[in-house]
Amino acid sequence: MAATTVPENLTKRHAGRPSGPAGGAARNGLSRKVRQNLQAHGFLIGALLCFLMFSWYPMVREFIMSFQETKRGETHWVGWKNIDRVYHDPYFWTAWKNTAEFTGMALVIGFAVPFVIAIVLNELKHAQAYLRILVYLPVMLPPVAGVLLFKYFYNPDYGLFNHILKFLHLPTSQFLDSSSTAMISVVIAATWMNLGSATLIYLAALQNIPGELYEAADLDGAGLFGKIWHVTIPQTRMVLSLMLLLQIVATMQEFTNVFLLTGGNGPENSTMTIVYMVYQYAFRYNNFGSAAALGLFLLLVLAIFSGIYTRLSRNSD
């Protein structure tokens, strides 16, 4: 019987195809990759939609509202009227001055103190974990509860701080009831409640510094402050720079502590901030257009500052 021959073109046509199970495995692997990519893109799109809805949309909506006015349920465009109104508000510059004052004092106290505590914790050999929990406890306390706790401490009649001052035979203070001490009292309360987060971030940065650098500094005869200045600060410069920017942006938007401790205005308007003025326009005067215009001022200031700060930080690198 003559042998059956396979046409040459048919042989070439099937030569490059995986046979049987191998071809099915390749197709299954490809479909699995497609499903994985679709799942990853699905999570990404969901996160992007949430970001657009809860972050970008409010900013765009605020920008539009700052040029609108609503009366008797009807909204109409008023141009620059809202911006002109808030700019000529008699408390406009007072609120900016108080906001800058709060930010400055918060940086002096709230930026330096957590870094010092982190350095101390990093040097400890024992009970470091327990002390980290102790430092972080104020963060786990609800903000309103923490503020009300400090309001009790600041009470001029039965507050803890005045009892301590009396025990030490020192003059007592009015704290929140005096225009000279109200702002620093608010700053101390805010610093205590946010101390834990900043301390743990600094501590994590300190623990990533190679020990060889400190050993080299010891060989060079550097003391404690010399090692901090020449090793610790340069090695944590990026973290310090980022935390400084975030803290300035956060303190410029201070509202909760001021509102709960001093009622917002404070004695002689000494604690009135920009965000509290936004609250007043929106929920006391029912003027959401002017509130949006004032928020637009704050957004513009923070955007300009962040841009300049980022550029300077990049140039210093």
Protein Blocks (a to p, Z undefined) as FASTA:
>chain_A
ZZddddfklmmmmmmpcehjlmmmmmmmmmmmmmmmmmmmmmmmmmmmmmmmmmmmmmmm
mmmmmmgcceehiacdehjmmmmmmmmpmklmmmmmmmmmmmmmmmmmmmmmmmmmmmmm
mmpmghklmmmmmmmmmmmpcfklmmmmmmmmmpmklgmklmmmmmnopacdeklmpfkl
mmmmmmmmmmmmmmmmmmmmmmmmmmmpcfklmmmmmmnopafklmmmmmmmmmmmmmmm
mmmmmmmmmmmmgfklmmmmnoonogohllbcfklmmmmmmmmnopaklmmmmmmmmmmm
mmmmmmmmmmmmmmmZZ
